[in-house]
Amino acid sequence: MADIEKIAESVDSLRQEFDDHRYICSNQIATAVYLAYHLRKPVLIEGPPGVGKTELAKTTAEMFELPLIRLQCYEGLDESKAIYEWKYGKQLLYTQVLKEALDEVLAGAKGFAQSVNRLHEFGDIFFSEEFLEPRPLLKALREDDGCVLLIDEIDKSDHEFESLLLEILSDYQISIPEIGTVKANREPPMVFLTSNNTREISDALKRRCLHLYIPFPDVELEQRIIHARVPDVPDELRRQLVAFIHELRDLDLKKVPAISETIDWARTLLLLHTETLDPDLVRDTLNVILKFQEDIENVDVELPSITAKVKK
């Protein structure tokens, strides 16, 4: 088990630990994780796709040597997929057993009222811990030594689902009508929520979280990221490819390349034994960094001038 207290004793120690795990982050990101740990507050991470929001949660779990429990959000997500559901097959099996043993169960019961009371006792058993199937949110609360709970792409879920999260985000507990309130075990989870800003997140959810916005990195930071993730890329090629990506981000594209595309492209150029950006080679690999044919065609026209600019 990692010495979490030592890792999180300061913002600088956290940032150094992130560097050691090849997650090159800004001081703002390290500060947000530091506060999240010491204040026991969830973090809502917003920003464009591909800037390292999900990777931040995954690296934090790896760094602290904690289990990562991930809930991928989507439209229509409800409590049966996120919190808990009942083991209906097991309940039906036990109901059949009860029917077959009904005479034995009701033996000695005097009158209708007493018989109903006997059956109610078994009804309560069917909605007990033995028949409960925990989903990610409930599993996270039940981790004795804590965990990292990643609620990914919360903006893809419905507003109704956000309401289900408010109790766990504020008090680290969940209310189950048939059982009662389930509170976090010894250590509450570290909670990271990510959003790509496809819709506005409710004020009630935002109030319960620290807010962290991760933008596209500047040139220097992105070069450090590439050096950490693809260390074999030559210095000059790394400078050129990062400069090229930043030129693309200034263009009017349907989807500009994110850090994840920069890393993929660096690996591609390394695989092709590239030492410098050549217009023909760039043209052949544009599909690695651009995801729409319209964008590829628009950039193709600008290729000679962009490659010439970044090689200066």
Secondary structure, DSSP 8 states (H G I E B T S, - for coil): ---HHHHTSSHHHHHHHHHHTT----HHHHHHHHHHHHHT--EEEE-STTSSHHHHHHHHHHHHT--EEEEE--TT--HHHHTEEE-HHHHHHHHHHHHHTHHHHTTT--HHHHHHHHHHHHHHHHTSGGGEEE-HHHHHHT-TT--EEEEETGGGS-HHHHHHHHHHHHHSEEEETTTEEEE--SS--EEEEEE-SSS---HHHHHTSEEEE-----HHHHHHHHHHHSTTS-HHHHHHHHHHHHHHHTS--SS---HHHHHHHHHHHHHTT-SS--HHHHHHHHHHH---HHHHHHHHHHHHHHHHHHT-
